[in-house]
Amino acid sequence: MATYPTIIQRPYTRTLRFLTQKTDMESGLRYALPLMATPLRAWDIEYSALTDAEMATLTNFFLARGGRFDTFTFVDPEDSVSYAKCRFGMDDLSPRSVQRDQNQVRVTIEEFA
């Protein structure tokens, strides 16, 4: 399985997602049931100063995964724990060139069951 490229990953935001199933009844009641015992993680990473080489590495990795189609291993930058079932949470990268050899891009990575 592929591993997400090691690029300086600050700042980032880690969130927890709780998957639930909601059923709305005609009477107005709503029932919610948890689908998993533990939450899934998601990371929003804001790259503000990627070099052209780092941007090419990230772009090639994204394209090789088919966007959010294929899975990869992601190492959480906070606690160095590896999560084997992760994928991109967006359909395109949309990088922005700030100046010569400096690029910005926001990446969303999602863990899934």
Summary of the structure (lengths in Angstrom):
residues: 113
radius of gyration: 17.0
end to end distance: 15.9
largest distance: 60.9
contacts: 273
relative contact order: 0.27
helix: 12%
strand: 47%
